[in-house]
Amino acid sequence: LEKVMTYKEDFKLLPGHGQETTLKEEQVHLPSWLRYF
């Protein structure tokens, strides 16, 4: 997760459920996942 937080490029993510999203939209949630783990 820490490595993914440093990615500068943006690309489309296709999750196994829900709508497609982008890396930039999801990077804001990564710090909370790190605290969770």
C-alpha distance matrix in Angstrom:
0.0 3.8 5.4 5.1 6.2 9.0 10.3 13.9 15.3 15.3 15.9 16.9 14.9 17.2 16.1 18.4 19.9 20.7 21.0 19.2 16.8 15.2 11.8 13.4 14.4 11.1 9.2 11.5 10.4 6.7 8.4 10.6 8.2 7.1 10.9 11.7 10.4
3.8 0.0 3.8 5.5 5.1 6.9 9.4 12.8 15.0 15.8 17.2 18.9 17.4 20.2 19.5 22.0 23.4 23.9 23.9 21.8 19.1 16.9 13.3 14.0 15.6 12.9 10.0 12.0 11.7 8.0 8.4 11.5 10.2 8.0 11.4 13.3 12.0
5.4 3.8 0.0 3.8 5.4 5.4 7.0 10.7 12.6 14.0 15.2 17.3 16.3 19.2 19.1 21.8 23.6 24.2 23.8 21.3 18.7 16.1 12.4 13.6 15.9 13.5 10.8 13.6 13.8 10.4 11.7 14.7 13.2 11.5 15.1 16.6 15.1
5.1 5.5 3.8 0.0 3.8 5.3 5.4 9.0 10.3 10.8 11.9 13.7 12.7 15.8 15.8 18.8 20.4 20.7 20.1 17.6 14.9 12.4 8.7 10.2 12.4 10.0 7.7 11.0 11.4 8.5 10.8 13.6 12.0 11.5 15.1 16.3 15.3
6.2 5.1 5.4 3.8 0.0 3.8 5.7 8.5 10.7 11.3 13.2 15.2 14.5 17.7 17.7 20.8 21.9 21.6 20.9 18.6 15.5 12.8 9.1 9.1 11.3 9.3 5.9 8.5 9.6 6.9 8.4 11.7 11.2 10.5 13.6 15.5 15.2
9.0 6.9 5.4 5.3 3.8 0.0 3.8 6.3 9.3 11.1 13.6 16.3 16.3 19.8 20.3 23.5 24.9 24.6 23.5 20.8 17.7 14.5 10.8 10.5 13.5 12.3 8.9 11.4 13.2 10.7 11.7 15.3 14.9 13.7 16.8 18.9 18.4
10.3 9.4 7.0 5.4 5.7 3.8 0.0 3.8 5.8 7.8 10.1 13.1 13.7 17.3 18.4 21.8 23.3 23.0 21.5 18.5 15.5 12.0 8.6 8.9 12.3 11.6 9.0 12.2 14.0 12.1 14.0 17.2 16.5 16.0 19.3 20.9 20.4
13.9 12.8 10.7 9.0 8.5 6.3 3.8 0.0 3.8 6.6 9.9 13.3 14.8 18.5 20.1 23.7 24.9 24.2 22.2 19.0 15.9 12.1 9.4 8.5 12.3 12.7 10.3 13.0 15.6 14.4 16.2 19.4 19.2 18.9 22.0 23.7 23.6
15.3 15.0 12.6 10.3 10.7 9.3 5.8 3.8 0.0 3.8 6.7 10.4 12.5 16.1 18.3 21.9 23.2 22.5 20.2 16.8 14.0 10.2 8.2 8.3 12.0 12.7 11.4 14.4 16.7 15.9 18.3 21.1 20.6 20.8 24.0 25.3 25.1
15.3 15.8 14.0 10.8 11.3 11.1 7.8 6.6 3.8 0.0 3.8 7.1 9.5 13.1 15.4 19.1 20.1 19.1 16.6 13.2 10.4 6.6 5.5 5.9 9.1 10.3 10.0 12.9 15.0 14.9 17.7 20.0 19.5 20.4 23.5 24.3 24.5
15.9 17.2 15.2 11.9 13.2 13.6 10.1 9.9 6.7 3.8 0.0 3.8 6.5 9.9 12.7 16.2 17.5 16.7 14.3 10.6 8.6 5.5 5.7 7.8 9.9 10.7 11.5 14.6 16.0 15.8 19.2 21.0 19.9 21.3 24.5 24.8 24.8
16.9 18.9 17.3 13.7 15.2 16.3 13.1 13.3 10.4 7.1 3.8 0.0 3.8 6.6 9.7 13.1 14.2 13.3 10.7 7.0 5.9 4.4 6.5 9.1 9.7 10.3 12.3 15.1 15.8 16.2 19.8 21.0 19.7 21.7 24.7 24.5 24.7
14.9 17.4 16.3 12.7 14.5 16.3 13.7 14.8 12.5 9.5 6.5 3.8 0.0 3.8 6.2 9.7 11.0 10.8 9.1 5.8 5.2 5.3 6.5 9.9 9.8 9.1 11.5 14.3 14.1 14.3 18.1 18.8 17.2 19.3 22.3 21.7 21.8
17.2 20.2 19.2 15.8 17.7 19.8 17.3 18.5 16.1 13.1 9.9 6.6 3.8 0.0 3.8 6.7 8.2 8.6 7.4 4.9 6.7 8.4 10.1 13.4 12.6 11.7 14.6 17.1 16.3 16.7 20.5 20.7 18.7 21.2 24.0 22.8 22.9
16.1 19.5 19.1 15.8 17.7 20.3 18.4 20.1 18.3 15.4 12.7 9.7 6.2 3.8 0.0 3.8 5.3 6.6 7.2 6.4 8.0 10.2 11.3 14.5 13.1 11.4 14.4 16.5 14.9 15.3 19.1 18.6 16.4 19.2 21.8 20.1 20.2
18.4 22.0 21.8 18.8 20.8 23.5 21.8 23.7 21.9 19.1 16.2 13.1 9.7 6.7 3.8 0.0 3.8 7.0 8.9 9.2 11.5 13.9 15.1 18.2 16.7 14.8 17.8 19.8 17.7 18.0 21.6 20.7 18.2 21.1 23.4 21.2 21.2
19.9 23.4 23.6 20.4 21.9 24.9 23.3 24.9 23.2 20.1 17.5 14.2 11.0 8.2 5.3 3.8 0.0 3.8 6.8 8.6 11.0 14.2 15.8 18.4 16.1 14.6 18.0 19.3 17.1 18.2 21.6 20.3 18.2 21.5 23.4 21.1 21.7
20.7 23.9 24.2 20.7 21.6 24.6 23.0 24.2 22.5 19.1 16.7 13.3 10.8 8.6 6.6 7.0 3.8 0.0 3.8 6.8 9.0 12.6 14.8 16.8 14.1 13.3 17.0 17.8 16.0 17.9 21.2 19.8 18.5 21.9 23.6 21.6 22.8
21.0 23.9 23.8 20.1 20.9 23.5 21.5 22.2 20.2 16.6 14.3 10.7 9.1 7.4 7.2 8.9 6.8 3.8 0.0 3.8 6.4 10.2 13.1 14.8 12.2 12.3 16.1 17.1 16.1 18.1 21.5 20.7 19.6 22.9 24.9 23.4 24.6
19.2 21.8 21.3 17.6 18.6 20.8 18.5 19.0 16.8 13.2 10.6 7.0 5.8 4.9 6.4 9.2 8.6 6.8 3.8 0.0 3.8 7.1 10.1 12.3 10.5 10.8 14.2 15.9 15.4 16.9 20.5 20.4 19.2 22.2 24.5 23.4 24.3
16.8 19.1 18.7 14.9 15.5 17.7 15.5 15.9 14.0 10.4 8.6 5.9 5.2 6.7 8.0 11.5 11.0 9.0 6.4 3.8 0.0 3.8 6.9 8.6 6.7 7.4 10.8 12.4 12.5 14.1 17.6 17.8 17.1 19.8 22.1 21.6 22.6
15.2 16.9 16.1 12.4 12.8 14.5 12.0 12.1 10.2 6.6 5.5 4.4 5.3 8.4 10.2 13.9 14.2 12.6 10.2 7.1 3.8 0.0 3.8 5.4 5.3 6.5 8.7 11.0 12.0 13.0 16.4 17.5 16.8 18.9 21.6 21.6 22.4
11.8 13.3 12.4 8.7 9.1 10.8 8.6 9.4 8.2 5.5 5.7 6.5 6.5 10.1 11.3 15.1 15.8 14.8 13.1 10.1 6.9 3.8 0.0 3.8 5.4 5.1 6.0 9.1 10.2 10.3 13.7 15.3 14.6 16.1 19.1 19.5 19.9
13.4 14.0 13.6 10.2 9.1 10.5 8.9 8.5 8.3 5.9 7.8 9.1 9.9 13.4 14.5 18.2 18.4 16.8 14.8 12.3 8.6 5.4 3.8 0.0 3.8 5.5 5.2 7.3 9.8 10.5 13.2 15.1 15.3 16.6 19.2 20.1 21.0
14.4 15.6 15.9 12.4 11.3 13.5 12.3 12.3 12.0 9.1 9.9 9.7 9.8 12.6 13.1 16.7 16.1 14.1 12.2 10.5 6.7 5.3 5.4 3.8 0.0 3.8 5.8 6.4 8.1 10.1 12.9 13.8 14.3 16.4 18.5 18.9 20.4
11.1 12.9 13.5 10.0 9.3 12.3 11.6 12.7 12.7 10.3 10.7 10.3 9.1 11.7 11.4 14.8 14.6 13.3 12.3 10.8 7.4 6.5 5.1 5.5 3.8 0.0 3.8 5.4 5.5 6.9 10.2 11.0 10.8 13.1 15.4 15.6 16.8
9.2 10.0 10.8 7.7 5.9 8.9 9.0 10.3 11.4 10.0 11.5 12.3 11.5 14.6 14.4 17.8 18.0 17.0 16.1 14.2 10.8 8.7 6.0 5.2 5.8 3.8 0.0 3.8 5.4 5.3 8.0 10.0 10.2 11.4 13.9 15.0 15.9
11.5 12.0 13.6 11.0 8.5 11.4 12.2 13.0 14.4 12.9 14.6 15.1 14.3 17.1 16.5 19.8 19.3 17.8 17.1 15.9 12.4 11.0 9.1 7.3 6.4 5.4 3.8 0.0 3.8 5.7 7.0 8.5 10.0 11.5 13.0 14.3 16.1
10.4 11.7 13.8 11.4 9.6 13.2 14.0 15.6 16.7 15.0 16.0 15.8 14.1 16.3 14.9 17.7 17.1 16.0 16.1 15.4 12.5 12.0 10.2 9.8 8.1 5.5 5.4 3.8 0.0 3.8 5.7 5.7 6.7 9.1 10.5 11.1 13.0
6.7 8.0 10.4 8.5 6.9 10.7 12.1 14.4 15.9 14.9 15.8 16.2 14.3 16.7 15.3 18.0 18.2 17.9 18.1 16.9 14.1 13.0 10.3 10.5 10.1 6.9 5.3 5.7 3.8 0.0 3.8 5.4 5.0 6.3 8.8 9.8 10.7
8.4 8.4 11.7 10.8 8.4 11.7 14.0 16.2 18.3 17.7 19.2 19.8 18.1 20.5 19.1 21.6 21.6 21.2 21.5 20.5 17.6 16.4 13.7 13.2 12.9 10.2 8.0 7.0 5.7 3.8 0.0 3.8 5.4 5.1 6.4 8.7 10.1
10.6 11.5 14.7 13.6 11.7 15.3 17.2 19.4 21.1 20.0 21.0 21.0 18.8 20.7 18.6 20.7 20.3 19.8 20.7 20.4 17.8 17.5 15.3 15.1 13.8 11.0 10.0 8.5 5.7 5.4 3.8 0.0 3.8 5.4 5.1 6.2 8.8
8.2 10.2 13.2 12.0 11.2 14.9 16.5 19.2 20.6 19.5 19.9 19.7 17.2 18.7 16.4 18.2 18.2 18.5 19.6 19.2 17.1 16.8 14.6 15.3 14.3 10.8 10.2 10.0 6.7 5.0 5.4 3.8 0.0 3.8 5.4 4.9 6.3
7.1 8.0 11.5 11.5 10.5 13.7 16.0 18.9 20.8 20.4 21.3 21.7 19.3 21.2 19.2 21.1 21.5 21.9 22.9 22.2 19.8 18.9 16.1 16.6 16.4 13.1 11.4 11.5 9.1 6.3 5.1 5.4 3.8 0.0 3.8 5.4 5.3
10.9 11.4 15.1 15.1 13.6 16.8 19.3 22.0 24.0 23.5 24.5 24.7 22.3 24.0 21.8 23.4 23.4 23.6 24.9 24.5 22.1 21.6 19.1 19.2 18.5 15.4 13.9 13.0 10.5 8.8 6.4 5.1 5.4 3.8 0.0 3.8 5.5
11.7 13.3 16.6 16.3 15.5 18.9 20.9 23.7 25.3 24.3 24.8 24.5 21.7 22.8 20.1 21.2 21.1 21.6 23.4 23.4 21.6 21.6 19.5 20.1 18.9 15.6 15.0 14.3 11.1 9.8 8.7 6.2 4.9 5.4 3.8 0.0 3.8
10.4 12.0 15.1 15.3 15.2 18.4 20.4 23.6 25.1 24.5 24.8 24.7 21.8 22.9 20.2 21.2 21.7 22.8 24.6 24.3 22.6 22.4 19.9 21.0 20.4 16.8 15.9 16.1 13.0 10.7 10.1 8.8 6.3 5.3 5.5 3.8 0.0
